[in-house]
Amino acid sequence: STSSFGGAVRDVLAKRPVRILNNHAEIYATTAFCGASMYLVARAVGMPFKIRVISGFSTAVSMRIAAHFYDIRLPSKPSVR
């Protein structure tokens, strides 16, 4: 999540469209959120620390790999002209 926010700040300061919110970019913040959520769920059910880390990390990485290979993007509202 920190790297996603850092990238957003970079894009704002560079006066570019924020990459993590741009529908032409791969999904970043969503995968980080899902990885963190998986970690929290594993913690809530009492999993050991190593299992929590592995489950959160593997969730985020798997989603990023799927997004890359299958061109998965968040839905976006069509632009009106």
C-alpha positions, -999 to 999 in steps of 0.1 A, spaced: 0 0 0 28 24 8 44 20 -26 10 26 -42 6 58 -23 42 68 -32 35 63 -68 3 84 -66 22 112 -50 49 110 -77 23 112 -104 5 142 -88 38 161 -84 48 153 -120 14 165 -131 6 131 -148 -25 110 -145 -23 89 -113 -12 55 -126 -29 33 -100 -62 51 -109 -57 52 -147 -78 25 -165 -49 20 -190 -26 7 -163 -25 -27 -146 -41 -29 -112 -18 -22 -83 -38 -9 -53 -64 -36 -56 -38 -64 -54 -21 -47 -24 -55 -44 -7 -64 -80 -13 -30 -92 -1 -33 -72 31 -69 -84 36 -58 -120 32 -31 -114 59 -57 -99 82 -81 -128 77 -53 -153 84 -45 -134 116 -81 -133 127 -84 -171 124 -52 -175 144 -27 -187 117 10 -185 126 30 -155 115 48 -172 86 15 -186 72 -1 -151 74 28 -135 55 29 -163 29 -8 -161 23 -9 -123 20 22 -122 -3 10 -151 -25 -24 -135 -29 -10 -102 -40 16 -117 -63 -9 -142 -79 -33 -113 -86 -5 -92 -102 6 -121 -124 -30 -129 -135 -36 -92 -142 -5 -91 -164 -10 -123 -183 -48 -119 -187 -49 -81 -192 -72 -77 -162 -81 -41 -154 -106 -24 -131 -139 -14 -149 -140 22 -159 -167 46 -168 -167 54 -205 -157 89 -213 -185 112 -225 -177 136 -254 
